[in-house]
Amino acid sequence: MNKIRRKFSFWDTSHPQSVLAKNTLTRKPVYMGIVFQEEENTLMWASSCYDGSEYLGFHEDTLDVGDVLDTTARWHSAGNKILHTLMQYATSHNYRMQAVCFGYDKKLLEKYGDSDMDPLRVVSSRFWFEADVIPYITEVKGMSLEEEAASAARKIVDW
């Protein structure tokens, strides 16, 4: 009787269906850094995508939140937009967000303090429950939103 041998499975990378299947099955793990800057009626936010060795992308956007007076509702609305934007980005590039670092500066800390409805807690809990992404909140420093977002992305990898 012949011995049964086990062999490694290899993808045939030349066939188009194999390439498509490989791209849909294997998602690259990435880490995101998100920072906020709040003005009177606008909320500026920036995000940086990092895979542990290089930066893969940067996004900066402004949300008009002047019509929403309640702080919790304002940040919940912002969380919807941010979560939708980042999930769309990750899906289109075949990434899997492993963890997200929400960075804050001294201005945001002075405005909200350590309250139960801290806006970063409101937004980060949405990422945990809806996208299955590990949230992490820490203080960041930088000259611009881009630098702060990159710093947050590096900190989540170091964490």
ZAMARPA-516929 format. One record per atom (N, C-alpha, C): residue number from 1; residue in three letters; atom name; x, y, z. Coordinates in steps of 0.05 Angstrom, whole numbers, padded with zeros to 5 digits, m for minus. Example, Ala and Ser with C-alpha at 12.3 -4.5 7.8 and 13.67 -1.06 7.14 Angstrom:
// ZAMARPA-516929
SITE mivo sero nuro xx yy zz
SITE 1 ALA N 00264 m00114 00156
SITE 1 ALA CA 00246 m00090 00156
SITE 1 ALA C 00264 m00066 00156
SITE 2 SER N 00257 m00045 00142
SITE 2 SER CA 00273 m00021 00143
SITE 2 SER C 00258 00001 00157
***
This chain:
// ZAMARPA-516929
SITE mivo sero nuro xx yy zz
SITE 1 MET N 00017 m00024 00000
SITE 1 MET CA 00000 00000 00000
SITE 1 MET C 00018 00025 00000
SITE 2 ASN N 00010 00044 m00016
SITE 2 ASN CA 00026 00069 m00019
SITE 2 ASN C 00022 00087 00006
SITE 3 LYS N 00043 00101 00013
SITE 3 LYS CA 00041 00120 00035
SITE 3 LYS C 00026 00145 00026
SITE 4 ILE N 00010 00155 00043
SITE 4 ILE CA m00004 00181 00037
SITE 4 ILE C 00015 00203 00045
SITE 5 ARG N 00021 00221 00027
SITE 5 ARG CA 00039 00243 00033
SITE 5 ARG C 00024 00269 00034
SITE 6 ARG N 00032 00285 00052
SITE 6 ARG CA 00020 00312 00055
SITE 6 ARG C 00038 00332 00041
SITE 7 LYS N 00025 00349 00026
SITE 7 LYS CA 00040 00370 00011
SITE 7 LYS C 00029 00397 00019
SITE 8 PHE N 00047 00417 00016
SITE 8 PHE CA 00038 00444 00020
SITE 8 PHE C 00020 00452 m00003
SITE 9 SER N 00001 00470 00002
SITE 9 SER CA m00016 00481 m00019
SITE 9 SER C m00003 00507 m00028
SITE 10 PHE N m00003 00510 m00054
SITE 10 PHE CA 00008 00535 m00066
SITE 10 PHE C m00014 00547 m00084
SITE 11 TRP N m00014 00574 m00084
SITE 11 TRP CA m00032 00588 m00102
SITE 11 TRP C m00020 00589 m00130
SITE 12 ASP N m00036 00583 m00150
SITE 12 ASP CA m00027 00588 m00177
SITE 12 ASP C m00031 00617 m00183
SITE 13 THR N m00010 00633 m00181
SITE 13 THR CA m00013 00662 m00183
SITE 13 THR C m00017 00671 m00211
SITE 14 SER N m00014 00653 m00231
SITE 14 SER CA m00017 00662 m00258
SITE 14 SER C m00046 00663 m00267
SITE 15 HIS N m00063 00648 m00253
SITE 15 HIS CA m00091 00646 m00261
SITE 15 HIS C m00107 00669 m00249
SITE 16 PRO N m00123 00684 m00264
SITE 16 PRO CA m00137 00707 m00254
SITE 16 PRO C m00156 00701 m00230
SITE 17 GLN N m00169 00678 m00230
SITE 17 GLN CA m00187 00672 m00208
SITE 17 GLN C m00171 00667 m00182
SITE 18 SER N m00147 00656 m00184
SITE 18 SER CA m00131 00652 m00160
SITE 18 SER C m00122 00679 m00149
SITE 19 VAL N m00115 00697 m00166
SITE 19 VAL CA m00107 00724 m00157
SITE 19 VAL C m00130 00738 m00143
SITE 20 LEU N m00154 00736 m00155
SITE 20 LEU CA m00177 00748 m00143
SITE 20 LEU C m00184 00735 m00116
SITE 21 ALA N m00183 00709 m00115
SITE 21 ALA CA m00188 00695 m00090
SITE 21 ALA C m00168 00702 m00068
SITE 22 LYS N m00143 00703 m00076
SITE 22 LYS CA m00122 00710 m00056
SITE 22 LYS C m00126 00738 m00045
SITE 23 ASN N m00134 00756 m00062
SITE 23 ASN CA m00138 00784 m00054
SITE 23 ASN C m00162 00786 m00035
SITE 24 THR N m00182 00770 m00039
SITE 24 THR CA m00206 00772 m00022
SITE 24 THR C m00203 00757 00004
SITE 25 LEU N m00186 00737 00004
SITE 25 LEU CA m00183 00721 00029
SITE 25 LEU C m00163 00732 00048
SITE 26 THR N m00142 00743 00038
SITE 26 THR CA m00120 00753 00055
SITE 26 THR C m00122 00784 00057
SITE 27 ARG N m00128 00793 00080
SITE 27 ARG CA m00129 00822 00084
SITE 27 ARG C m00105 00831 00101
SITE 28 LYS N m00092 00852 00092
SITE 28 LYS CA m00068 00862 00105
SITE 28 LYS C m00075 00876 00131
SITE 29 PRO N m00063 00868 00154
SITE 29 PRO CA m00069 00882 00179
SITE 29 PRO C m00056 00910 00180
SITE 30 VAL N m00072 00930 00188
SITE 30 VAL CA m00062 00957 00190
SITE 30 VAL C m00071 00969 00217
SITE 31 TYR N m00057 00991 00224
SITE 31 TYR CA m00063 01006 00248
SITE 31 TYR C m00069 01034 00241
SITE 32 MET N m00089 01046 00253
SITE 32 MET CA m00098 01073 00246
SITE 32 MET C m00093 01091 00270
SITE 33 GLY N m00086 01116 00263
SITE 33 GLY CA m00084 01137 00283
SITE 33 GLY C m00104 01159 00275
SITE 34 ILE N m00121 01167 00294
SITE 34 ILE CA m00141 01188 00289
SITE 34 ILE C m00138 01210 00310
SITE 35 VAL N m00139 01234 00300
SITE 35 VAL CA m00138 01258 00318
SITE 35 VAL C m00159 01277 00310
SITE 36 PHE N m00167 01294 00330
SITE 36 PHE CA m00189 01313 00326
SITE 36 PHE C m00180 01341 00334
SITE 37 GLN N m00192 01361 00321
SITE 37 GLN CA m00189 01388 00329
SITE 37 GLN C m00216 01401 00326
SITE 38 GLU N m00227 01411 00349
SITE 38 GLU CA m00254 01422 00349
SITE 38 GLU C m00254 01452 00348
SITE 39 GLU N m00268 01464 00330
SITE 39 GLU CA m00272 01493 00328
SITE 39 GLU C m00301 01498 00337
SITE 40 GLU N m00311 01522 00332
SITE 40 GLU CA m00339 01529 00340
SITE 40 GLU C m00360 01511 00327
SITE 41 ASN N m00361 01511 00301
SITE 41 ASN CA m00382 01496 00286
SITE 41 ASN C m00370 01474 00269
SITE 42 THR N m00344 01469 00271
SITE 42 THR CA m00332 01449 00254
SITE 42 THR C m00315 01430 00271
SITE 43 LEU N m00312 01407 00261
SITE 43 LEU CA m00295 01387 00273
SITE 43 LEU C m00275 01377 00252
SITE 44 MET N m00250 01383 00256
SITE 44 MET CA m00229 01374 00237
SITE 44 MET C m00218 01348 00248
SITE 45 TRP N m00214 01328 00231
SITE 45 TRP CA m00202 01303 00239
SITE 45 TRP C m00183 01293 00218
SITE 46 ALA N m00164 01278 00227
SITE 46 ALA CA m00144 01267 00209
SITE 46 ALA C m00138 01238 00217
SITE 47 SER N m00132 01222 00197
SITE 47 SER CA m00126 01194 00202
SITE 47 SER C m00101 01186 00186
SITE 48 SER N m00085 01170 00198
SITE 48 SER CA m00061 01159 00186
SITE 48 SER C m00062 01129 00187
SITE 49 CYS N m00055 01116 00165
SITE 49 CYS CA m00055 01086 00164
SITE 49 CYS C m00027 01077 00164
SITE 50 TYR N m00020 01057 00181
SITE 50 TYR CA 00007 01048 00185
SITE 50 TYR C 00007 01017 00187
SITE 51 ASP N 00025 01004 00174
SITE 51 ASP CA 00025 00975 00175
SITE 51 ASP C 00048 00964 00193
SITE 52 GLY N 00061 00981 00207
SITE 52 GLY CA 00083 00972 00225
SITE 52 GLY C 00110 00979 00214
SITE 53 SER N 00112 00983 00188
SITE 53 SER CA 00138 00990 00176
SITE 53 SER C 00137 01015 00159
SITE 54 GLU N 00114 01021 00148
SITE 54 GLU CA 00111 01045 00131
SITE 54 GLU C 00083 01056 00132
SITE 55 TYR N 00081 01081 00125
SITE 55 TYR CA 00054 01094 00124
SITE 55 TYR C 00042 01088 00097
SITE 56 LEU N 00016 01081 00099
SITE 56 LEU CA 00002 01072 00074
SITE 56 LEU C m00017 01094 00064
SITE 57 GLY N m00026 01111 00081
SITE 57 GLY CA m00044 01132 00072
SITE 57 GLY C m00050 01152 00094
SITE 58 PHE N m00061 01175 00085
SITE 58 PHE CA m00068 01196 00104
SITE 58 PHE C m00093 01209 00094
SITE 59 HIS N m00111 01215 00112
SITE 59 HIS CA m00137 01227 00105
SITE 59 HIS C m00142 01250 00125
SITE 60 GLU N m00151 01272 00115
SITE 60 GLU CA m00158 01295 00131
SITE 60 GLU C m00185 01306 00121
SITE 61 ASP N m00203 01312 00140
SITE 61 ASP CA m00230 01320 00132
SITE 61 ASP C m00241 01340 00153
SITE 62 THR N m00261 01354 00145
SITE 62 THR CA m00275 01373 00162
SITE 62 THR C m00305 01366 00162
SITE 63 LEU N m00316 01365 00186
SITE 63 LEU CA m00344 01360 00189
SITE 63 LEU C m00358 01384 00200
SITE 64 ASP N m00381 01391 00188
SITE 64 ASP CA m00397 01414 00197
SITE 64 ASP C m00416 01403 00218
SITE 65 VAL N m00413 01410 00243
SITE 65 VAL CA m00430 01401 00264
SITE 65 VAL C m00444 01424 00278
SITE 66 GLY N m00447 01446 00265
SITE 66 GLY CA m00459 01470 00277
SITE 66 GLY C m00489 01467 00283
SITE 67 ASP N m00503 01450 00268
SITE 67 ASP CA m00532 01447 00272
SITE 67 ASP C m00539 01428 00296
SITE 68 VAL N m00519 01413 00305
SITE 68 VAL CA m00524 01394 00327
SITE 68 VAL C m00514 01407 00353
SITE 69 LEU N m00532 01412 00372
SITE 69 LEU CA m00525 01427 00396
SITE 69 LEU C m00515 01408 00418
SITE 70 ASP N m00526 01384 00420
SITE 70 ASP CA m00519 01366 00441
SITE 70 ASP C m00491 01354 00435
SITE 71 THR N m00473 01355 00455
SITE 71 THR CA m00446 01345 00451
SITE 71 THR C m00445 01316 00444
SITE 72 THR N m00460 01299 00457
SITE 72 THR CA m00460 01271 00452
SITE 72 THR C m00470 01265 00424
SITE 73 ALA N m00492 01278 00416
SITE 73 ALA CA m00503 01274 00389
SITE 73 ALA C m00483 01284 00368
SITE 74 ARG N m00469 01306 00374
SITE 74 ARG CA m00450 01316 00355
SITE 74 ARG C m00427 01296 00350
SITE 75 TRP N m00417 01285 00371
SITE 75 TRP CA m00395 01266 00368
SITE 75 TRP C m00405 01239 00358
SITE 76 HIS N m00429 01232 00363
SITE 76 HIS CA m00441 01207 00352
SITE 76 HIS C m00443 01210 00321
SITE 77 SER N m00452 01233 00312
SITE 77 SER CA m00454 01239 00284
SITE 77 SER C m00426 01238 00271
SITE 78 ALA N m00407 01250 00284
SITE 78 ALA CA m00380 01250 00273
SITE 78 ALA C m00369 01222 00273
SITE 79 GLY N m00375 01206 00293
SITE 79 GLY CA m00366 01178 00294
SITE 79 GLY C m00377 01162 00270
SITE 80 ASN N m00403 01167 00263
SITE 80 ASN CA m00415 01154 00240
SITE 80 ASN C m00399 01159 00215
SITE 81 LYS N m00393 01185 00210
SITE 81 LYS CA m00378 01193 00186
SITE 81 LYS C m00350 01181 00185
SITE 82 ILE N m00336 01183 00208
SITE 82 ILE CA m00309 01173 00209
SITE 82 ILE C m00307 01143 00206
SITE 83 LEU N m00325 01129 00220
SITE 83 LEU CA m00326 01100 00217
SITE 83 LEU C m00332 01091 00189
SITE 84 HIS N m00351 01104 00176
SITE 84 HIS CA m00358 01098 00149
SITE 84 HIS C m00335 01103 00130
SITE 85 THR N m00322 01125 00133
SITE 85 THR CA m00299 01133 00116
SITE 85 THR C m00276 01113 00118
SITE 86 LEU N m00269 01106 00143
SITE 86 LEU CA m00246 01088 00147
SITE 86 LEU C m00253 01059 00139
SITE 87 MET N m00277 01050 00144
SITE 87 MET CA m00285 01023 00135
SITE 87 MET C m00285 01021 00105
SITE 88 GLN N m00294 01042 00091
SITE 88 GLN CA m00294 01043 00062
SITE 88 GLN C m00265 01043 00052
SITE 89 TYR N m00247 01058 00065
SITE 89 TYR CA m00219 01058 00057
SITE 89 TYR C m00206 01030 00061
SITE 90 ALA N m00212 01018 00084
SITE 90 ALA CA m00200 00992 00089
SITE 90 ALA C m00210 00971 00070
SITE 91 THR N m00235 00971 00064
SITE 91 THR CA m00247 00952 00045
SITE 91 THR C m00236 00955 00017
SITE 92 SER N m00234 00980 00008
SITE 92 SER CA m00225 00985 m00019
SITE 92 SER C m00196 00977 m00023
SITE 93 HIS N m00179 00979 m00002
SITE 93 HIS CA m00151 00972 m00004
SITE 93 HIS C m00145 00944 00007
SITE 94 ASN N m00166 00929 00014
SITE 94 ASN CA m00163 00902 00024
SITE 94 ASN C m00146 00901 00050
SITE 95 TYR N m00152 00920 00069
SITE 95 TYR CA m00139 00921 00094
SITE 95 TYR C m00158 00911 00116
SITE 96 ARG N m00146 00903 00138
SITE 96 ARG CA m00161 00896 00162
SITE 96 ARG C m00151 00913 00185
SITE 97 MET N m00168 00931 00194
SITE 97 MET CA m00159 00949 00216
SITE 97 MET C m00157 00932 00242
SITE 98 GLN N m00133 00930 00253
SITE 98 GLN CA m00129 00915 00277
SITE 98 GLN C m00135 00932 00302
SITE 99 ALA N m00124 00956 00302
SITE 99 ALA CA m00127 00974 00325
SITE 99 ALA C m00128 01003 00316
SITE 100 VAL N m00141 01020 00331
SITE 100 VAL CA m00143 01048 00325
SITE 100 VAL C m00134 01064 00350
SITE 101 CYS N m00116 01083 00346
SITE 101 CYS CA m00108 01100 00368
SITE 101 CYS C m00121 01127 00364
SITE 102 PHE N m00136 01135 00384
SITE 102 PHE CA m00149 01162 00384
SITE 102 PHE C m00131 01180 00400
SITE 103 GLY N m00120 01199 00386
SITE 103 GLY CA m00102 01218 00399
SITE 103 GLY C m00116 01244 00407
SITE 104 TYR N m00109 01254 00430
SITE 104 TYR CA m00121 01280 00439
SITE 104 TYR C m00098 01299 00446
SITE 105 ASP N m00105 01324 00445
SITE 105 ASP CA m00085 01344 00454
SITE 105 ASP C m00096 01358 00479
SITE 106 LYS N m00081 01377 00489
SITE 106 LYS CA m00088 01390 00514
SITE 106 LYS C m00114 01406 00512
SITE 107 LYS N m00119 01417 00488
SITE 107 LYS CA m00144 01433 00485
SITE 107 LYS C m00169 01416 00488
SITE 108 LEU N m00169 01393 00476
SITE 108 LEU CA m00191 01375 00478
SITE 108 LEU C m00195 01364 00507
SITE 109 LEU N m00173 01360 00520
SITE 109 LEU CA m00173 01350 00548
SITE 109 LEU C m00184 01372 00566
SITE 110 GLU N m00176 01397 00562
SITE 110 GLU CA m00186 01419 00578
SITE 110 GLU C m00216 01424 00574
SITE 111 LYS N m00225 01420 00550
SITE 111 LYS CA m00253 01425 00544
SITE 111 LYS C m00272 01405 00556
SITE 112 TYR N m00264 01379 00555
SITE 112 TYR CA m00282 01358 00564
SITE 112 TYR C m00273 01345 00590
SITE 113 GLY N m00248 01347 00597
SITE 113 GLY CA m00238 01335 00621
SITE 113 GLY C m00241 01305 00621
SITE 114 ASP N m00247 01294 00644
SITE 114 ASP CA m00250 01265 00647
SITE 114 ASP C m00279 01258 00652
SITE 115 SER N m00297 01269 00636
SITE 115 SER CA m00325 01264 00640
SITE 115 SER C m00333 01237 00628
SITE 116 ASP N m00356 01227 00636
SITE 116 ASP CA m00366 01202 00627
SITE 116 ASP C m00373 01203 00597
SITE 117 MET N m00381 01226 00587
SITE 117 MET CA m00388 01229 00559
SITE 117 MET C m00365 01241 00543
SITE 118 ASP N m00341 01234 00551
SITE 118 ASP CA m00317 01243 00536
SITE 118 ASP C m00321 01235 00507
SITE 119 PRO N m00318 01254 00489
SITE 119 PRO CA m00323 01248 00460
SITE 119 PRO C m00305 01226 00449
SITE 120 LEU N m00281 01223 00458
SITE 120 LEU CA m00264 01201 00448
SITE 120 LEU C m00275 01174 00457
SITE 121 ARG N m00286 01173 00480
SITE 121 ARG CA m00298 01147 00489
SITE 121 ARG C m00323 01141 00473
SITE 122 VAL N m00338 01161 00465
SITE 122 VAL CA m00362 01157 00449
SITE 122 VAL C m00354 01145 00422
SITE 123 VAL N m00334 01157 00409
SITE 123 VAL CA m00326 01149 00382
SITE 123 VAL C m00311 01122 00383
SITE 124 SER N m00294 01119 00403
SITE 124 SER CA m00278 01094 00404
SITE 124 SER C m00296 01069 00410
SITE 125 SER N m00316 01073 00425
SITE 125 SER CA m00334 01050 00431
SITE 125 SER C m00349 01041 00406
SITE 126 ARG N m00354 01059 00388
SITE 126 ARG CA m00366 01052 00362
SITE 126 ARG C m00348 01034 00346
SITE 127 PHE N m00322 01040 00346
SITE 127 PHE CA m00303 01024 00331
SITE 127 PHE C m00301 00996 00343
SITE 128 TRP N m00303 00994 00370
SITE 128 TRP CA m00301 00968 00383
SITE 128 TRP C m00325 00951 00377
SITE 129 PHE N m00349 00962 00379
SITE 129 PHE CA m00373 00947 00376
SITE 129 PHE C m00381 00942 00347
SITE 130 GLU N m00377 00961 00330
SITE 130 GLU CA m00387 00959 00303
SITE 130 GLU C m00366 00949 00283
SITE 131 ALA N m00341 00953 00288
SITE 131 ALA CA m00321 00946 00268
SITE 131 ALA C m00301 00925 00279
SITE 132 ASP N m00304 00917 00304
SITE 132 ASP CA m00286 00897 00317
SITE 132 ASP C m00257 00906 00315
SITE 133 VAL N m00253 00931 00323
SITE 133 VAL CA m00226 00943 00322
SITE 133 VAL C m00219 00951 00351
SITE 134 ILE N m00195 00945 00359
SITE 134 ILE CA m00186 00952 00387
SITE 134 ILE C m00181 00982 00389
SITE 135 PRO N m00195 00996 00406
SITE 135 PRO CA m00190 01025 00409
SITE 135 PRO C m00169 01030 00431
SITE 136 TYR N m00155 01052 00428
SITE 136 TYR CA m00134 01060 00447
SITE 136 TYR C m00134 01090 00447
SITE 137 ILE N m00135 01102 00471
SITE 137 ILE CA m00136 01131 00473
SITE 137 ILE C m00111 01141 00487
SITE 138 THR N m00097 01160 00475
SITE 138 THR CA m00072 01171 00487
SITE 138 THR C m00068 01199 00478
SITE 139 GLU N m00050 01213 00493
SITE 139 GLU CA m00043 01240 00486
SITE 139 GLU C m00022 01240 00464
SITE 140 VAL N m00025 01258 00445
SITE 140 VAL CA m00006 01261 00423
SITE 140 VAL C 00003 01290 00421
SITE 141 LYS N 00026 01294 00410
SITE 141 LYS CA 00037 01321 00405
SITE 141 LYS C 00046 01323 00377
SITE 142 GLY N 00043 01347 00365
SITE 142 GLY CA 00052 01351 00338
SITE 142 GLY C 00046 01379 00329
SITE 143 MET N 00058 01387 00307
SITE 143 MET CA 00054 01414 00297
SITE 143 MET C 00029 01416 00280
SITE 144 SER N 00019 01394 00269
SITE 144 SER CA m00004 01394 00252
SITE 144 SER C m00021 01369 00257
SITE 145 LEU N m00044 01368 00245
SITE 145 LEU CA m00061 01344 00248
SITE 145 LEU C m00047 01319 00236
SITE 146 GLU N m00033 01324 00214
SITE 146 GLU CA m00020 01301 00201
SITE 146 GLU C 00002 01289 00219
SITE 147 GLU N 00018 01306 00232
SITE 147 GLU CA 00038 01296 00250
SITE 147 GLU C 00026 01282 00274
SITE 148 GLU N 00004 01293 00284
SITE 148 GLU CA m00009 01280 00307
SITE 148 GLU C m00021 01253 00300
SITE 149 ALA N m00033 01251 00276
SITE 149 ALA CA m00045 01226 00267
SITE 149 ALA C m00023 01205 00263
SITE 150 ALA N 00000 01213 00251
SITE 150 ALA CA 00022 01194 00248
SITE 150 ALA C 00033 01186 00275
SITE 151 SER N 00034 01204 00294
SITE 151 SER CA 00044 01197 00320
SITE 151 SER C 00025 01177 00334
SITE 152 ALA N m00001 01181 00330
SITE 152 ALA CA m00021 01162 00342
SITE 152 ALA C m00018 01135 00329
SITE 153 ALA N m00014 01134 00303
SITE 153 ALA CA m00011 01108 00289
SITE 153 ALA C 00014 01093 00299
SITE 154 ARG N 00035 01108 00304
SITE 154 ARG CA 00060 01095 00314
SITE 154 ARG C 00056 01085 00343
SITE 155 LYS N 00041 01101 00359
SITE 155 LYS CA 00037 01093 00387
SITE 155 LYS C 00021 01068 00389
SITE 156 ILE N 00002 01063 00372
SITE 156 ILE CA m00014 01039 00374
SITE 156 ILE C 00003 01015 00367
SITE 157 VAL N 00022 01017 00349
SITE 157 VAL CA 00040 00995 00343
SITE 157 VAL C 00059 00990 00366
SITE 158 ASP N 00069 01011 00379
SITE 158 ASP CA 00087 01009 00402
SITE 158 ASP C 00072 00997 00426
SITE 159 TRP N 00046 01003 00428
SITE 159 TRP CA 00030 00994 00451
SITE 159 TRP C 00030 00964 00451
***
